[in-house]
């Protein structure tokens, strides 16, 4: 992995005219690669890596539970408030 001496971006290998060059996509800097072998990246993507599952429902349930708890606390405070107002009136 090499970086551009001008702007610091990653140099990407590009094949052109039978040679491999390292090219900066940001500023256009170009230099010939010293070795072809070091810049070949190949790999297979398996089916389990292609599929991802995101569960958002769990978060919503937690939010609903939190809201319900807050409502119950507010109800309790309101009841205590009403009781204290009634006792002050007497």
Secondary structure, 3 states (H helix, E strand, C coil): CCECCCCCCEEEEEEECCEEEEEECCCCCEEECCCCHHHCCCCCCCHHHHCCCCCCHHHHHHHHHHHHHHHHHHHHHHHHHHHHHHHHHC
